Amino acid sequence: MKHNLILLLLVFFCTGSFAQEKPLRNLTTLENNWKFINQEVAGAENPQTNTSNWETVSVPHDWAIKGPFDKEIDKQMVKVTQDMETEAKERTGRTGALPHIGIGWYRNTFTLPEFEAGKKALLIFDGAMSDAQVYVNGTKVGNHPYGYSYFYFDISDYLQAGENLLAVRLENPPSSSRWYPGAGIYRKVQILVKDEVNFQQWGTFITTPFVSDQVAQINIKSEVNGDDLKVVTEIKDAEGKIVASKTSSDQFGNLTELNIAVPDPNIWSIENPYLYTAHSKLYKNNELKDELLTRFGIRSVVYERGKGLVLNGEVTKFKGVCLHHDLGPLGAAVNKAALKRQLTILKDMGCNAIRSSHNMPSHEQLELCDEMGFLFLAESFDEWAKAKVENGYNRFFNDWAEKDVVNLVRATRNHPCIVMWSSGNEVPDQWGNEGVKLAKWLQDIFHREDPTRPVTVGMDQVANTLKNGFGAIMDIPGLNYRLPLYDEAYERFPQGFILGSETASTVSSRGIYKFPVEELKQKTYDDFQSSSYDMEACYWSNVPDEDFVWQDDFDWVIGEFVWTGFDYLGEPTPYNEAWPSRSSYFGICDLAGLPKDRFYLYRSRWNTENETLHILPHWNWEGREGETTPVFVYTNYNSAELFVNGVSQGVQTKTKELSKQHRYRLMWMDVKYEPGTLKVVAFDDAGKPVAEKEIHTAGKPHHLKLSADRESISADGKDLSYITVSVVDKDGNLCPNADTQLNFSVSGAGTYKVVCNGDATSLEMFHLPTMKAFSGKLVVTVQASEKPGEINLAVKGKGLKTGNIAIHSK
């Protein structure tokens, strides 16, 4: 058990006047020395006694991610109405073909020496997949069915002197998800000990009703336990300096409220994600009883007709992506370093917004979005009362939906990144009058808990919601695809704008190109891959350029959330009936986090600060000599000239006249392949050459090139470094067709964690230290120990010079 003691008063915020011998709050994170067993191994309904054959694990933990992949695990006969299917078909890999189905038990022992008379102890879960049944010292303290929800229990009456036993039973039934949900206690577990007179859990709400360059109004509402209390709150800037404070003894039932003026505020924005901290102190008869630190941002968020989001007075379009909660080869187990890597990659692309799809986000993800300057659409459910899958959330909706929405809002509403809530995604309840009532009911709950942010729903049945009032009652009408209905939706919905709540769903495989190059729907190939020319989509979706037109030409289209930022486990459309195929093709980046070509198409449009100049495809096409091999260039420049072995292929200029693709891509459709060098020279608007790039036909694989996303990480036992391994020729050119089996060994102050090559058809396990390269690359992840030093990774492959890299852990 690892203790993270937040010494609020004594260490970090000691004022001198109120120094305490003991911290007022003690927060213990239950991280290490958990015992876990699968029910099938345990062979008993409640195996809480003998743990001799239980595995020792750390939490967050995903029991299924180590596999093996098996198509029988999640094979389903199902008609997927979201994919416009009219009959049931056998689907394989829909939930990742990983063994998440079943019952798992966790146990941990803990002591709370700080717990005494007059104290309260809360057991807090950030997420447990799923249907958690929680026991303390053999007595059930409660349950929570929804695997994506945060929840807590007051365990004060269940504790005993000395050692205590926590046990958690989780169950994932078959047919309970449409993607890989993960399994186990996949987010952190904590125990908070505080005085009986206290700030209630998730009971403090900070808003900024008035924001200007000269002054900001900070409104702080806090629910408290106790009577005749006094609240003192200090506002501290990012350096810890007190910039404002206020005291109040006014109490209205269990509610206190303060309005504090902050002069010359540093305003939170995408470009300047500045954060303040409210340090609140609670007194009873002048005795300090509780303290609370709440991080927040000062910003103005309004939505205007015909404009959409106006952030701090400026119209801001959503350049967003949807993200499932899995972290590829790490599974569902949350890791802040992995999340930060994702956001860093997206930031470089120019992305400014994240939609949590289709579930409640982790606290770690929201903290990073606060710090890094991302807008956030926090989603709640994929199902309401009507089922998409037999054992989905529909089983719990009537009894639990309000509780889960309340927990979502109260636990996260102080994050400045959140600018919108979503009550659902493509729910079948879009049909029928009862669904309209449910939409209104849920929206009212969000408004009750947070009157400052609007609510949306991702609607796919747009033709119907135009008729039955479902879309009209939403604060923000969110359309999932359905571009042909945008005009009608704008005309008939009263809000004055629409949001592309889910867009594109273009499919591609990194480094794989198919000929001839043409725009296709639901195209499949014998190798179960999709073409990276970015011209293939599903029956119900489209390529990116079609969304770009709406974004650029109509102010009332307030932005988009692309499906998806990264590939994810499960839902291998368009290969839902193919095996092996166990992860998605929708990602702008692959499952390993490596950018596909499409990354640079979005970057050329979204990243307005940096140059983008990207050529596709690769130039290794033995056997295609003399055949037509189109070349695309994704760039922020409007025109460029292409050369093959020094021979000009002409100048291409972006234009609206020919096609949507010609508006955003430079395309040379008649290039004949010959080995050698592709070179592109880009021109500015005056016709002056300003940038160039070359790619070369690679020779035989010669050695391995290793490159880390971070060469210095923290020696905290959790931090990660992601090392991209490339198979290159003797001159350092990527060998784009290399599929060499590579082997990894790690020594020093860290361990091998996982590997991923981004191939949706690979059945090699992530946790084993070997994997084939895919399109010449893969990514190895190493994890720091708690001892500083150097972490050494060696990568070997038959016939290749060994690659080595050192990562510094400190």
C-alpha positions in Angstrom: 0.0 0.0 0.0 1.4 3.4 -1.0 0.4 6.4 1.1 0.2 9.8 -0.6 -0.4 12.1 2.4 -1.6 15.5 1.4 -0.2 17.7 4.2 -2.3 20.6 3.3 -1.7 22.8 6.3 1.6 21.7 7.8 3.7 21.5 4.7 2.4 23.3 1.7 0.1 26.0 3.0 1.2 26.8 6.5 0.0 30.2 7.6 1.7 30.2 11.0 -1.5 31.1 12.8 -3.2 27.8 12.4 -0.4 25.2 12.4 -1.6 21.7 13.3 0.2 18.7 14.7 -1.6 16.5 12.2 -2.8 17.1 8.7 -6.5 17.8 8.5 -7.0 15.5 5.6 -5.2 12.2 4.9 -5.5 10.8 1.4 -4.2 7.2 0.9 -3.9 5.8 -2.6 -4.3 2.0 -2.6 -1.9 1.2 -5.4 0.4 -1.7 -4.7 0.1 -5.2 -3.2 -3.4 -5.9 -4.4 -4.3 -9.5 -4.8 -6.4 -10.5 -7.8 -8.0 -13.7 -9.1 -10.4 -14.6 -11.8 -13.5 -16.3 -10.5 -12.9 -19.4 -12.7 -9.6 -19.9 -11.1 -11.0 -19.2 -7.6 -13.8 -21.7 -8.0 -15.9 -20.1 -5.4 -18.6 -17.4 -5.3 -16.9 -15.3 -2.6 -13.2 -16.2 -2.4 -12.3 -13.7 0.4 -10.3 -16.0 2.6 -7.6 -18.1 0.9 -5.4 -16.0 -1.4 -2.5 -18.4 -1.8 -3.0 -18.7 -5.6 -3.9 -15.1 -6.2 -1.8 -12.9 -8.4 -0.2 -9.8 -6.9 -1.0 -6.7 -9.0 -0.9 -2.9 -8.9 -3.9 -0.7 -9.4 -4.9 0.7 -12.0 -5.1 -2.8 -13.5 -6.7 -4.4 -16.5 -7.0 -8.1 -16.1 -7.8 -8.8 -19.8 -5.1 -6.9 -21.7 -2.5 -9.7 -21.6 -4.9 -11.9 -23.6 -4.7 -14.1 -25.5 -6.7 -12.9 -28.4 -9.4 -15.3 -29.2 -12.3 -14.7 -31.6 -14.6 -17.0 -29.6 -14.4 -14.7 -26.6 -16.6 -12.0 -28.0 -18.2 -13.5 -31.1 -21.7 -12.1 -31.5 -24.7 -12.5 -33.8 -26.0 -9.0 -33.9 -27.6 -6.4 -36.1 -25.9 -3.1 -35.7 -28.4 -0.4 -36.5 -25.7 2.3 -36.1 -23.9 0.8 -39.1 -27.2 0.7 -41.1 -27.4 -3.1 -41.0 -30.7 -4.7 -41.7 -30.0 -8.3 -40.6 -27.9 -9.9 -37.8 -24.4 -11.1 -38.7 -21.6 -12.8 -36.9 -19.2 -10.3 -35.6 -15.7 -11.1 -34.4 -13.3 -8.9 -32.5 -16.0 -6.4 -31.7 -14.8 -6.0 -28.1 -11.1 -6.7 -28.9 -11.2 -10.5 -28.7 -9.6 -10.2 -25.3 -10.8 -12.1 -22.2 -12.6 -9.3 -20.4 -15.8 -11.3 -19.9 -16.2 -12.9 -16.5 -15.8 -12.3 -12.7 -12.7 -10.9 -11.0 -11.9 -10.4 -7.3 -9.5 -7.9 -5.8 -8.3 -7.7 -2.2 -6.1 -5.2 -0.4 -5.3 -4.7 3.3 -4.8 -1.2 4.7 -4.4 0.6 8.0 -5.5 4.1 8.9 -3.6 5.2 11.9 -5.0 8.7 11.5 -8.6 7.5 11.8 -10.1 8.2 15.2 -13.3 9.4 16.9 -14.8 12.4 15.2 -13.4 11.4 11.8 -15.0 10.3 8.5 -13.4 7.9 6.0 -14.5 7.8 2.4 -13.5 5.0 0.0 -13.3 6.5 -3.5 -13.2 4.7 -6.8 -12.4 6.6 -10.1 -13.7 3.6 -12.1 -14.1 -0.2 -11.9 -15.2 -2.4 -14.8 -17.9 -3.3 -13.9 -20.8 -3.9 -11.5 -18.6 -3.3 -8.5 -19.6 -5.0 -5.2 -17.5 -3.6 -2.4 -16.7 -5.2 1.0 -14.8 -3.9 4.0 -13.8 -6.4 6.6 -16.3 -8.9 5.2 -19.3 -6.6 5.2 -20.8 -5.3 2.0 -20.6 -1.5 2.0 -22.3 -0.9 -1.4 -22.3 -1.5 -5.1 -22.1 0.6 -8.3 -22.9 -1.0 -11.7 -21.6 1.5 -14.2 -18.0 0.7 -15.1 -17.2 4.3 -16.2 -18.6 6.2 -13.2 -16.7 7.6 -10.2 -18.3 6.7 -6.9 -17.5 6.6 -3.2 -18.7 5.0 0.1 -18.6 6.3 3.6 -16.8 3.4 5.4 -16.4 5.0 8.8 -18.7 2.4 10.5 -17.0 -0.6 8.9 -13.4 0.1 10.0 -11.6 -1.7 12.8 -8.4 -0.9 14.7 -5.3 -2.0 13.0 -5.4 -3.8 9.7 -8.5 -3.7 7.5 -9.5 -5.8 4.5 -11.0 -4.4 1.3 -12.5 -6.8 -1.3 -14.0 -5.9 -4.6 -16.0 -8.2 -6.9 -16.4 -7.1 -10.5 -18.3 -8.8 -13.4 -18.3 -8.2 -17.1 -21.2 -10.2 -18.7 -21.1 -11.2 -22.4 -22.7 -8.7 -24.9 -22.2 -5.7 -22.6 -20.1 -3.4 -24.8 -19.6 -2.3 -28.4 -15.8 -1.9 -28.0 -13.1 -3.2 -25.6 -14.2 -2.0 -22.2 -11.3 -3.3 -20.2 -11.7 -5.3 -17.0 -10.8 -4.7 -13.4 -10.0 -1.7 -11.2 -8.7 0.3 -14.1 -8.6 3.6 -12.3 -7.2 4.6 -8.9 -8.7 3.8 -5.5 -8.2 6.1 -2.6 -9.3 6.5 1.1 -9.9 10.0 2.4 -9.9 10.6 6.1 -11.3 14.0 7.3 -13.2 15.5 10.2 -16.9 15.0 10.6 -17.2 18.7 10.1 -16.1 19.0 6.5 -16.5 20.1 3.0 -18.6 17.5 1.3 -17.1 15.2 -1.3 -17.5 16.9 -4.7 -19.6 19.5 -3.0 -17.6 22.6 -4.0 -18.4 24.4 -7.3 -16.3 27.3 -8.6 -17.5 29.4 -11.5 -16.4 32.7 -13.0 -19.6 34.6 -13.9 -17.8 37.8 -14.9 -14.4 37.9 -16.6 -12.6 41.0 -18.0 -8.9 42.0 -18.3 -9.3 44.2 -15.2 -11.2 41.9 -12.8 -12.8 38.5 -12.6 -15.6 37.4 -10.3 -15.0 34.0 -8.6 -18.1 32.4 -7.2 -17.5 29.5 -4.9 -20.5 27.4 -3.6 -19.6 24.7 -1.1 -21.8 22.1 0.5 -20.6 21.4 4.1 -21.4 19.1 7.0 -21.9 21.0 10.2 -23.7 24.1 11.6 -22.5 27.6 12.5 -19.4 27.4 10.3 -17.1 29.9 8.9 -15.4 29.6 5.5 -12.1 31.4 4.6 -11.0 31.1 1.0 -7.7 32.3 -0.5 -7.2 32.4 -4.3 -3.6 31.6 -5.2 -2.0 32.0 -8.6 0.2 29.4 -10.3 3.2 30.4 -8.2 1.3 30.1 -4.9 0.9 33.8 -4.3 -2.4 34.9 -2.6 -4.1 37.3 -5.0 -7.5 37.5 -3.3 -9.3 36.2 -0.2 -12.7 36.4 1.5 -14.4 35.2 4.7 -18.0 34.3 5.3 -20.1 32.9 8.1 -23.3 32.9 6.1 -24.8 29.4 5.8 -28.0 28.4 4.0 -28.7 24.9 5.2 -25.6 23.0 4.1 -24.6 25.6 1.5 -22.0 28.4 1.8 -21.3 30.9 -0.9 -18.5 33.4 -1.6 -17.9 35.9 -4.3 -14.3 37.0 -4.6 -12.8 39.6 -7.0 -9.5 38.7 -8.6 -7.8 41.8 -10.1 -5.9 41.6 -13.4 -6.7 37.9 -13.9 -4.6 35.6 -16.0 -7.3 34.1 -18.2 -7.4 30.4 -19.1 -7.4 29.7 -22.8 -6.2 27.1 -25.3 -3.0 29.1 -25.9 -2.6 30.1 -22.2 -4.0 27.4 -19.9 -3.3 29.3 -16.7 -4.6 27.7 -13.5 -5.4 29.2 -10.0 -6.0 27.3 -6.8 -8.8 28.0 -4.3 -7.6 27.2 -0.7 -10.7 26.9 1.4 -10.7 26.5 5.2 -13.6 25.5 7.3 -13.9 26.6 11.0 -16.2 25.6 13.8 -16.0 27.9 16.9 -12.7 29.3 15.4 -11.2 25.8 15.3 -10.0 24.8 11.8 -11.8 21.6 10.9 -11.2 21.0 7.2 -9.3 22.3 4.2 -9.8 21.9 0.5 -7.6 22.8 -2.5 -9.5 23.3 -5.7 -7.7 24.0 -9.0 -9.7 26.1 -11.5 -9.3 28.4 -14.4 -10.8 31.9 -15.1 -12.5 31.9 -18.4 -15.7 33.0 -20.2 -17.7 30.4 -22.1 -20.8 31.4 -24.0 -22.6 30.0 -27.0 -24.1 32.5 -29.5 -26.5 32.0 -32.4 -24.7 31.7 -35.7 -21.3 31.6 -34.0 -21.2 28.8 -31.5 -18.6 28.8 -28.8 -17.3 32.2 -27.8 -14.3 31.6 -25.5 -13.1 34.7 -23.7 -14.8 36.9 -26.3 -13.4 35.1 -29.4 -15.4 32.7 -31.6 -13.6 29.3 -31.3 -14.4 26.4 -33.6 -13.9 22.9 -32.2 -11.0 21.2 -33.9 -11.6 18.0 -31.9 -11.2 14.3 -31.9 -13.1 11.5 -30.1 -11.1 9.2 -27.9 -12.1 5.8 -26.4 -10.6 5.2 -22.9 -8.3 2.4 -23.8 -4.6 3.2 -24.2 -3.8 0.6 -26.8 -1.3 -2.0 -25.6 -1.8 -0.8 -22.0 -5.5 -1.6 -22.2 -7.9 0.4 -20.0 -5.6 0.8 -17.0 -5.1 4.6 -16.8 -1.6 6.0 -17.0 -0.9 9.7 -17.0 2.3 9.5 -19.0 0.4 7.6 -21.7 -2.4 10.1 -21.7 0.0 13.0 -21.9 1.7 11.4 -24.9 -1.6 11.2 -26.7 -2.4 14.8 -26.0 1.1 16.0 -27.0 0.7 14.3 -30.4 -2.8 15.8 -30.8 -1.6 19.2 -29.8 1.1 19.1 -32.5 -1.7 18.2 -35.0 -3.5 21.4 -34.0 -6.3 19.6 -32.2 -8.0 21.8 -29.6 -10.7 19.6 -28.2 -11.4 16.1 -26.9 -14.7 14.2 -26.7 -14.7 11.3 -24.2 -16.4 8.6 -26.2 -18.7 7.2 -25.0 -18.0 7.4 -21.4 -17.0 9.5 -18.4 -13.3 10.6 -18.6 -10.6 9.9 -16.2 -9.5 12.6 -13.7 -6.0 12.3 -15.1 -7.1 13.1 -18.6 -9.1 16.2 -17.4 -6.1 17.4 -15.4 -3.9 17.2 -18.4 -6.4 19.0 -20.6 -6.6 21.8 -18.0 -2.8 22.1 -18.1 -2.3 21.7 -21.8 -5.1 23.9 -23.1 -7.7 21.5 -24.5 -11.5 22.0 -24.6 -13.4 19.0 -23.4 -16.8 17.5 -24.2 -17.5 15.2 -21.3 -19.8 12.4 -22.3 -21.9 10.1 -20.0 -23.6 7.2 -21.7 -23.8 5.1 -24.9 -27.2 3.7 -23.9 -30.3 4.9 -22.1 -33.3 2.8 -21.6 -33.3 1.1 -25.0 -30.5 -1.5 -25.6 -27.8 -1.5 -28.2 -26.3 -4.6 -26.6 -28.2 -7.1 -24.5 -26.3 -6.5 -21.3 -25.4 -2.9 -21.7 -26.2 0.1 -19.5 -29.9 -0.2 -20.4 -30.2 -2.7 -17.5 -29.3 0.1 -15.0 -30.5 3.2 -16.7 -33.8 3.7 -14.8 -32.3 3.2 -11.4 -28.8 4.7 -11.9 -28.8 7.3 -14.6 -29.4 10.3 -12.3 -26.9 9.1 -9.8 -24.2 8.7 -12.5 -24.9 12.1 -14.1 -24.7 13.7 -10.6 -21.3 12.0 -9.9 -20.0 12.9 -13.3 -20.8 16.6 -13.0 -19.9 17.0 -9.3 -16.6 15.2 -9.6 -15.4 17.1 -12.7 -17.2 20.5 -13.0 -14.3 22.6 -11.6 -12.2 21.7 -14.6 -11.9 24.7 -16.9 -11.3 22.5 -19.9 -14.9 21.2 -19.8 -17.1 23.4 -22.0 -20.0 21.1 -22.7 -21.7 17.9 -21.4 -23.1 15.1 -23.4 -25.9 13.0 -22.1 -25.6 10.2 -24.7 -24.4 8.9 -28.0 -26.5 7.5 -30.8 -29.1 6.2 -28.3 -31.9 4.2 -29.8 -34.2 6.4 -27.6 -34.0 9.0 -30.4 -37.1 7.2 -31.7 -40.4 7.7 -29.9 -41.9 10.3 -27.6 -40.5 8.6 -24.4 -37.0 9.2 -25.7 -37.7 13.0 -26.0 -38.8 13.0 -22.4 -35.7 11.2 -21.3 -33.5 13.6 -23.2 -35.2 16.5 -21.4 -35.0 14.8 -18.0 -31.3 14.2 -18.4 -30.6 17.7 -19.6 -32.5 19.1 -16.7 -30.3 17.1 -14.3 -27.1 18.5 -15.9 -28.6 22.0 -15.7 -29.5 21.5 -12.0 -26.0 20.4 -11.1 -24.2 22.8 -13.5 -26.2 25.8 -14.9 -23.1 27.2 -16.6 -22.6 24.6 -19.4 -24.8 23.4 -22.3 -25.7 19.8 -23.0 -25.6 17.9 -26.3 -26.4 14.4 -27.6 -24.6 12.7 -30.5 -27.6 12.1 -32.8 -27.3 9.7 -35.7 -31.1 9.4 -36.4 -31.2 13.0 -37.6 -34.1 12.7 -40.0 -36.2 11.4 -37.1 -35.0 13.9 -34.5 -35.9 16.7 -36.9 -39.5 15.5 -36.7 -40.1 14.4 -33.1 -38.6 17.3 -31.2 -35.6 15.4 -29.8 -33.0 17.6 -31.5 -34.9 20.8 -30.8 -34.8 20.5 -27.0 -31.0 20.0 -26.8 -28.9 23.0 -25.9 -26.5 22.0 -28.7 -27.7 19.8 -31.5 -24.9 17.3 -32.1 -25.0 15.5 -35.4 -23.0 12.3 -35.9 -22.3 12.3 -39.7 -25.4 12.9 -41.8 -23.8 15.7 -43.8 -26.7 15.8 -46.3 -29.0 16.9 -43.5 -26.9 19.7 -42.2 -28.8 22.4 -44.1 -32.2 21.1 -43.0 -31.0 20.7 -39.4 -29.8 24.3 -39.3 -33.1 25.6 -40.8 -35.4 23.6 -38.5 -33.5 23.4 -35.2 -34.0 26.6 -33.2 -30.5 26.8 -31.6 -29.0 28.7 -34.6 -26.0 26.3 -34.9 -25.1 22.7 -35.1 -22.1 20.7 -33.9 -20.4 17.8 -35.7 -20.3 15.7 -32.6 -18.9 12.8 -34.5 -17.4 13.2 -38.0 -15.5 11.4 -40.8 -14.9 7.8 -39.7 -12.4 7.5 -42.5 -10.6 4.1 -42.3 -6.9 3.5 -43.0 -3.9 1.4 -42.1 -0.6 3.1 -41.5 1.7 2.6 -44.5 -0.7 0.5 -46.5 -1.7 1.8 -50.0 -4.2 0.3 -52.4 -4.6 0.8 -56.2 -6.4 2.2 -58.1 -6.9 5.2 -55.9 -10.5 6.1 -55.7 -13.1 7.2 -53.1 -14.8 4.0 -51.8 -17.3 3.0 -49.1 -17.0 -0.1 -47.0 -14.2 -1.4 -49.2 -12.4 -4.6 -47.9 -9.3 -6.4 -49.1 -7.8 -9.9 -48.7 -5.2 -8.6 -46.2 -7.8 -7.0 -43.9 -6.2 -3.6 -44.2 -7.5 -0.3 -45.5 -5.8 2.2 -47.8 -3.8 5.1 -46.3 -4.7 7.3 -49.3 -7.5 8.5 -47.0 -10.2 7.9 -49.5 -12.1 5.1 -47.8 -15.0 5.3 -45.4 -18.0 3.4 -44.2 -21.6 3.3 -45.7 -22.6 5.9 -43.1 -19.5 8.0 -43.0 -17.2 10.1 -45.2 -13.7 11.3 -45.9 -12.3 14.3 -44.0 -12.6 16.8 -46.8 -16.4 16.7 -46.8 -16.4 17.9 -43.2 -13.8 20.6 -43.9 -16.1 22.2 -46.4 -18.8 22.6 -43.9 -16.4 24.0 -41.3 -15.0 26.5 -43.7 -18.1 27.7 -45.5 -20.7 28.0 -42.7 -20.2 29.8 -39.4 -23.1 28.0 -37.9 -21.3 24.7 -38.1 -19.4 25.3 -34.8 -16.8 22.5 -35.2 -16.2 18.8 -35.3 -15.0 15.9 -33.2 -13.4 13.4 -35.6 -13.9 9.7 -35.1 -11.2 9.0 -33.8 -7.9 10.5 -32.7 -6.3 7.1 -32.1 -7.2 3.6 -33.1 -8.7 1.6 -30.2 -9.3 -2.0 -29.3 -12.4 -3.6 -30.7 -14.9 -2.4 -33.4 -12.7 -3.4 -36.4 -15.0 -1.8 -39.1 -15.0 -2.6 -42.0 -13.7 -6.0 -41.0 -16.4 -6.8 -38.4 -16.8 -10.3 -39.8 -13.1 -11.0 -40.6 -10.5 -12.8 -38.4 -8.0 -11.9 -37.4 -9.0 -8.3 -37.0 -9.4 -7.0 -33.5 -9.0 -3.2 -33.4 -10.2 -0.2 -35.2 -9.0 1.5 -38.4 -10.6 4.9 -37.7 -7.7 6.5 -35.9 -5.8 9.5 -37.2 -3.0 7.7 -35.3 -2.6 3.9 -35.1 -2.9 1.8 -32.0 0.8 2.3 -31.2 0.3 6.1 -31.4 2.2 6.5 -34.7 0.6 9.1 -37.0 -1.0 7.8 -40.2 -0.9 9.9 -43.3 -4.3 11.4 -42.3 -2.6 13.1 -39.3 -0.8 15.4 -41.7 -4.0 16.3 -43.6 -5.6 17.5 -40.4 -2.3 19.1 -39.3 -2.1 21.1 -42.6 -5.4 22.6 -41.7 -5.5 22.8 -37.9 -1.9 23.7 -37.0 -1.7 27.3 -38.1 1.7 27.9 -36.4 4.0 25.3 -38.0 4.8 24.1 -41.4 3.3 20.9 -42.7 4.8 19.2 -45.8 4.1 15.5 -46.1 4.3 13.1 -49.1 2.5 9.8 -49.6 2.7 7.0 -50.5 6.1 5.5 -49.7 8.3 4.9 -52.7 9.1 1.2 -52.6 6.9 -0.5 -55.2 9.0 -3.3 -56.7 6.9 -4.9 -59.4 4.9 -1.7 -60.1 7.6 -0.1 -62.3 5.8 2.0 -65.0 2.4 1.7 -63.4 0.3 4.7 -62.3 1.0 5.4 -58.6 -0.7 8.6 -57.5 1.2 11.0 -55.2 -0.5 13.1 -52.6 1.0 16.0 -50.6 -0.6 17.3 -47.4 0.6 20.8 -46.7 -0.4 24.2 -45.4 0.9 25.7 -48.6 -1.5 26.2 -51.5 0.7 25.0 -54.3 3.7 22.8 -54.9 5.7 21.1 -57.7 6.5 17.4 -57.7 9.6 15.8 -59.1 10.4 12.1 -59.8 14.1 11.6 -60.1 14.5 15.2 -60.9 11.8 15.2 -63.6 8.9 17.6 -62.9 5.4 16.2 -62.7 4.0 19.7 -62.8 2.6 22.1 -60.3 -0.6 21.5 -58.4 -2.7 24.2 -56.6 -5.5 23.7 -54.2 -8.8 24.6 -55.8 -12.5 24.5 -55.1 -13.3 23.9 -58.8 -12.5 20.2 -59.2 -13.5 18.3 -56.0 -13.5 18.6 -52.3 -10.2 16.7 -52.2 -8.6 19.2 -54.6 -9.5 21.9 -52.1 -7.4 20.5 -49.3 -4.9 18.1 -51.0 -2.3 18.4 -53.7 -2.7 15.4 -55.9 -0.7 14.1 -58.8 -2.9 11.3 -60.1 -0.9 10.2 -63.2 2.6 9.6 -61.7 4.3 6.5 -63.0 6.4 4.6 -60.5 10.1 4.3 -61.0 12.6 3.7 -58.1 14.5 6.6 -56.8 13.6 10.0 -55.3 10.3 11.8 -54.8 10.8 15.5 -54.2 8.2 18.2 -53.5 8.8 21.9 -53.5 6.1 24.1 -51.9 5.4 27.7 -52.9 4.1 30.6 -50.9 1.2 32.7 -52.2 3.6 34.8 -54.2 4.9 31.7 -56.0 8.2 31.7 -54.2 9.7 28.3 -53.2 9.7 28.1 -49.4 10.0 24.5 -48.4 10.9 21.1 -49.8 10.9 17.5 -48.9 12.2 14.2 -50.3 11.5 10.5 -49.8 13.6 7.8 -51.3 13.3 4.2 -52.4 14.8 2.3 -49.5 17.4 -0.5 -50.0 17.6 -3.7 -48.0 16.9 -3.6 -44.3 20.3 -2.9 -42.6 19.8 -1.6 -39.0 17.4 -0.3 -36.4 16.8 3.3 -35.6 15.5 4.1 -32.1 13.8 7.3 -31.1 12.2 8.1 -27.8 9.3 10.5 -27.2 11.1 11.4 -23.9 14.7 10.5 -23.1 14.3 11.7 -19.4 11.5 10.4 -17.2 10.6 10.3 -13.5 11.8 7.5 -11.3 8.3 7.1 -9.8 7.6 3.5 -10.8 4.9 4.6 -13.3 6.4 7.0 -15.8 6.8 5.7 -19.4 9.0 6.4 -22.4 7.8 5.4 -25.8 10.5 4.4 -28.2 9.8 4.2 -31.9 11.8 1.4 -33.6 12.3 1.8 -37.3 13.8 -0.7 -39.7 16.1 1.3 -42.1 18.5 0.7 -44.9 22.2 1.5 -44.7 21.5 5.2 -45.5 18.9 5.6 -42.8 15.8 5.4 -45.1 12.7 3.7 -43.6 12.1 0.3 -45.1 8.3 0.6 -45.4 7.6 -3.0 -46.2 9.7 -4.5 -43.5 7.9 -7.0 -41.2 11.0 -8.3 -39.3 10.4 -10.1 -36.0 12.1 -7.9 -33.4 13.1 -8.8 -29.8 13.5 -6.5 -26.9 15.5 -6.5 -23.7 15.6 -3.8 -21.0 18.2 -3.4 -18.2 19.0 -0.9 -15.6 16.6 1.4 -13.7 13.4 0.3 -15.5 11.4 -2.5 -17.0 10.0 -3.6 -20.4 6.3 -2.7 -20.4 4.6 -3.4 -23.7 5.0 -3.2 -27.5 2.6 -2.4 -30.3 3.0 -2.2 -34.1 -0.3 -0.7 -35.0 -1.4 -3.7 -37.1 -5.1 -4.3 -36.4 -4.7 -8.0 -37.5 -1.8 -8.8 -35.3 -2.4 -11.5 -32.6 1.0 -11.1 -30.9 0.6 -10.1 -27.3 1.6 -6.7 -26.2 3.3 -7.7 -22.9 5.7 -10.2 -24.5 9.1 -8.8 -25.6 8.8 -9.7 -29.2 6.7 -8.5 -32.2 6.9 -8.1 -35.9 7.4 -4.6 -37.4 4.4 -3.3 -39.3 5.1 -1.0 -42.3 8.7 -0.9 -41.0 7.9 0.4 -37.5 6.7 -0.5 -34.0 6.7 1.2 -30.6 8.3 -0.2 -27.4 7.3 1.2 -24.0 9.6 1.1 -21.0 8.6 1.9 -17.5 10.7 3.6 -14.8 11.4 1.9 -11.5 11.4 3.9 -8.3 15.2 3.9 -8.4 16.9 6.7 -10.4 19.4 5.6 -13.1 19.7 4.7 -16.7 17.2 2.5 -18.5 18.8 0.6 -21.5 16.7 -0.8 -24.3 18.3 -3.2 -26.8 16.3 -4.3 -30.0 17.4 -7.2 -32.1 16.2 -8.6 -35.4 17.6 -11.3 -37.7 20.1 -9.8 -40.2 19.9 -6.3 -38.6 22.4 -4.4 -36.6 21.2 -4.2 -33.0 19.6 -0.9 -31.9 20.2 0.6 -28.5 18.9 3.6 -26.6 19.4 4.9 -23.1 16.5 6.6 -21.1 17.4 8.6 -18.0 15.2 8.1 -15.0 15.5 10.6 -12.2 
